[in-house]
Amino acid sequence: MAENDGTQRSNPAAGALRASGFHHVPVMCDEVLEVLGSGPPGIVLDATVGGGGHAAAILAANPDMSLLGLDRDDAALTAAGERLARFGDRVVLHRSAFGDLAGAMEAVGVERISGFLFDLGVSSPQLDCAERGFSYRQAGPLDMRMDRRQRLTAAEVVNGYEEAELARILHRHADERYARRIARTLVAARPVVDTALLAELVREAIPAPARRRGGHPAKRTFQAIRIEVNGELDQLADALDEAVRRLVPGGRGAVLSYHSGEDRIVKERFDRAATGGCVCPPRLPCVCGAKPKVILPRRAGRTPGVDEAADNPRAASARLRSLERISGTVGS
Ligand SMILES: C[S@@+](CC[C@H](N)C(=O)[O-])C[C@H]1O[C@@H](n2cnc3c(N)ncnc32)[C@H](O)[C@@H]1O
């Protein structure tokens, strides 16, 4: 599939391409369809198209919708191109981080959207491929880049950051209780050469009784380093504001987040859009002139049903938040 300027127009002939083997089960797919399917026809932005699982479901269920899919991982875009080929020119895929949403939309000539989806974090194939270095379960290089053109890798974070900075990101990005102990252990052991050694050092740094609680002892450290390498939290707030700004009246937006750091940002930006940035004391009439842009149909968001959480471990920590652009407001 041609990919020079980063933009791919999905084309039926691409269906003949060898299957990529990209296997990722889309999380809370029925709930996402419920949100986006009741919105107006038009272009849906899938800001994290991955292997195109949600995207295929959205397109199949809504013949009056087309889709702009972004991802910064070239392997994901190739997989999405194959999976979505049957939808022909209803699909445009573009390689970009959602941090540059305005630039990406300008590049493909899209001004307004009728809906958006952000399905945050990593995909199963990124985690499963040892070579990508995301997994604490398999030995691989300390990489963790979603976009393999970027310079910062996990090796530079683990072997180059000062001890205090390492502890700070472990705490900030993953609420790691033993952040300082882990940072001290990693710095003393440098160079840390691969993911297997990193996982083992983290395990050793955590007190024995705590190792037996809350899943694999290295899980939070790997999450924190991945978030740091990819600047995952830095881009989110502005990208959500931009997506809301681009929504047509009545347009819907949905975000799936998988840990508290992400969800805090989503909640804060959605609440701000719902109040229009009102600064008046709660429970008093608004006199500051703020204009709400959206309504939040379910203030607390939604979590997966018990069956989905049991069947798909990735879904267990998911929270879906959604909003609807108020009629008569546009472009702010
Ligand atoms: C959970 S997966 C999406 C899976 C997709 N919904 C599906 O059903 O196949 C998240 C995807 O978002 C991409 N991603 C993460 N952060 C991104 C960002 N800031 N900009 C663009 N893509 C990003 C990752 O490369 C990954 O492919």
The ligand as a Gaussian input file, in Angstrom:
#p B3LYP/6-31G(d) Opt

LIG

0 1
 C       -5.907000       0.647000      21.582000
 S       -5.183000       0.813000      19.999000
 C       -6.585000       1.142000      18.962000
 C       -7.271000      -0.085000      18.498000
 C       -8.417000       0.176000      17.525000
 N       -9.481000       0.934000      18.141000
 C       -8.957000      -1.134000      16.959000
 O      -10.131000      -1.461000      17.202000
 O       -8.208000      -1.835000      16.273000
 C       -4.461000       2.366000      20.109000
 C       -3.760000       2.819000      18.850000
 O       -3.529000       4.203000      18.995000
 C       -2.265000       4.533000      18.491000
 N       -1.875000       5.757000      19.193000
 C       -1.604000       5.908000      20.501000
 N       -1.318000       7.186000      20.771000
 C       -1.446000       7.857000      19.605000
 C       -1.306000       9.233000      19.244000
 N       -0.954000      10.156000      20.130000
 N       -1.538000       9.572000      17.969000
 C       -1.905000       8.638000      17.042000
 N       -2.032000       7.325000      17.331000
 C       -1.810000       6.945000      18.597000
 C       -1.408000       3.333000      18.776000
 O       -0.324000       3.261000      17.862000
 C       -2.404000       2.182000      18.608000
 O       -2.350000       1.666000      17.289000

